[in-house]
Amino acid sequence: MLGDQPLVAFIPVSSLSEAKSFYVDVLGLHVSGQSPFALAIDAGGTMLRLTKVEDLQPQPFTIAGWQVFDLGKSIDALSIRGVDFIRYEGLDQDEMGIWLTPNGDQVAWFKDPDGNTLSLTCLAR
């Protein structure tokens, strides 16, 4: 029934202005709409709604991520813009914070200003 309908993704944020600064100015996404309650962002053709919430409780897991072609270049580009990548104790990550999954995908994690965990993934070819 919904297989041919576009997905809308949601990320909770405490401040729309801070979220806009991060998702637009740092990550390079584009605003497609704004209201007092949410900021609509074009995330590679998927609508990402940054939704203002009063009592934000960041989850202890990844809530959104992007598939990238070259993870190292993406990390370098975001690091220059002030993004810090997360290193997890007990997870075998390289010097850039990249974890190699058992099937060969590469994954790295970072947080938005509200502490939401986001990821970049480069799929094994």
N, C-alpha and C positions, 0 to 999 in steps of 0.2 A: 504494500500500500504506500509506504513512504520511500521506497527505493529510488524513485525518480524525482524526489523533492529535495531541494537544497537544505543542507544542515546549517543550523545557527548554533554557534558555540558561545558559552558564557564564562566570564571570569569575574569573580567578585573583587571590588576595589573599595577602598575607604574614601578616596578623593579622586574625582574625575580629572581635575587639573594635573595632579601628580601622575595619574595613569596615562593621560595624554602625553605628557612630557616623556615618559618612559617608552610607551608602545609606539608613539609616532616619531619623536626626536631621536631616541636611542635605537629602537629596533627597526625603524624605517617603514612602519606600516602606515596606511593612509586612512584618514577619517572619511567615512561615507555618510555619517549622520550623527546628530547629537541632540539630547534632550536633557532636562534637569536630572533624569534618573539613570541615563546610560550614554555611553559613547559607542557608536557603531564603527567598527574598523574593518577594512577589507584585508583579510589575511589570506592572500593567494587565491581569491575567489570565494572564500568562505566568510560569511559574516561572523565576526567576533564581537560580541556585546560585552563591553566592560561596564558592569552593572554596579552602581553605588549601593553599598550595604552599610548599615549602621554599626553592627557588631561583627566585624570580620574575624573569623577564626581560620587562619590558613591551615590547609590539610597537610599531613606529613608525607604526601606522595605527589607525584607529578600530576598537574591538572590540565596541562596543555603543552603541545610541542610542535616543532616544525621539522619537516624532512628537508635536509640540505644536501647539496651535491658534494661539497668538500667541507668536512667538519673542521679541519684545521684552519682553513681560510675564514670560515664563519666565526670561529672562536677568536681569531686574531682581530677581525673587523669589529666584533662586539667588545672585545677587551679594550681596544683603543677608545671606544665610546664609554668606558667606565663599567662595563658588566664584569662582575666577578663570578668565576665558575666554581662550583662546589666540588669539594673532595669529600668522599664518604669513607669513614673508617671501615676497614674490612673489605672494601671493594677495590679490586686491582685496576687502578686508573693510571694512565701515563702522566708525564709531566704537565700536559695541558689539561688534565682532568678527564680525559677520554677513557671510557670503559668499553671494552670489546666484548660483545655478547657472545654466548656459545655458538650462535649461527653466523657470526662475523659482522653484525651491525655494530656501528660505533655510536655511542651516546654520551652526551655531556649535559650537565644541569646548571641552572642559574635561577635566581629569584627575582621577582618584580619588587617594587617598593613596598608592597604589602606583605611580602614573605611568601607569596604563591610560588611554588616550584614549577619551573618551565624547563623544557628540554629541547635539544637539537639532536637529530638522528640522521646518520648517513647509512643508508641500507647497503648491505653487502651486494656486490655485483655478481 
